[in-house]
Amino acid sequence: MRSATAWVLIAAMTIVSLLILALVATFRFAIPLIDPAPPPPDYGVQAAVAFVTMATALAGGIGAGFHASRHSRERAVIVGWAGVALLIGTILGTVLAFTLSAR
């Protein structure tokens, strides 16, 4: 795998992660899902957690790109593990944002 290919793949995975987390940061519940309605979530906490996760994903993507460009033999493995890490981080950040905002 060429270095440019590794950068493109990692950048694509990072962008998808950032877009999902941006959606989480701006998500608002239209109507209460149960009756009686619970108190509204703290949307500031939800956005803060999503933005911190976005910064972490961006730093991880840039770091993985530099690491992949320096190690030519292990590029495919680095790209694969970067994708797994971004996926897990996005899922955990999403769950954490929605969970902490509901308290």
N, C-alpha and C positions, 0 to 999 in steps of 0.2 A: 504494500500500500504506500502510495506517495504521501509526502507531507501535506501537500495541498488538499488531497482527498480527506485526510484525517481532520484537517482544520474545517473543511466544509461540513463533514458529518457531525463533528462536535458542535460547530456553530448552529447547525440545524436543530440538533437535540436541545441545545441551550435556549434557542429562540422559542421552541415549542413549550419548554418548561416555563419560560418567562411569560408567555402569552396566557397559559393556564393560570399561573399565579396572579397575573394582572386581573383576570376575570374573577378570581377568588377575592382579591382586594376590593373590587367594586361591586360585588354581589350583594343585593339587598333582597330580603324576603318580601314578597308582594302582600301576602295575607298570612295570618297565623294558620299553622297547619293543624292545630288542635283547638278545642273549645273547653274550658275557658283559655283565652290567649295568655301565654306566659309573658313576662316582661320582654321588651324588645332587646335583641342582642346589642352588644357594644361594638358597633361597626368600626370604631377607631382602633380597638384592639385587633379586630379581624384584619384590617388593612395593615397595621404595623407588623403583625406576624407574617403576612404575605409578602410585604416589602423586604423584611429581613431575610426571608427564605429566597426571594428573588436575588438579593445581593449575594447570598451564599451560592446560589446556582450559577450566577454570572462569574464569580471568582473561581468556582470549581471548573467551569467550562474553559475559561482562559488558562487556568493552570494545567488542565488536561491537554489542551492544545499545545502549549509549550513543551510539556513532557513528551507528547507524541512526536513532536518535531525533532526532538533530540535523540530519541531511541528508535532507530529505524527498524530493528528486528521485531519489536514488540508493539508496533503501531496498532495492529488490529485488536490486540488484547486490550490496549489502553483505551481505544475508542469504545470497545464493548463494555468495559467496566465503567467508563465515564457515562455511557448511556444508562447503565443500571443504577449508578449513583444518582444521576439526575432524576430518573423515574422515582426512585425511592424517596429522594428529598422532596420532590414535588408532591407526592402522595402524603408524606408525613406533614409537610407544611400546610397542605390543604386541610387535613384532619385537625391539626393543631389550631389553625386559624378559626375554624368553625366551632371547635370545642371550647376554646378559651373565650370566644366572644359570647357564648351562651351563658356564661357564669354571671 
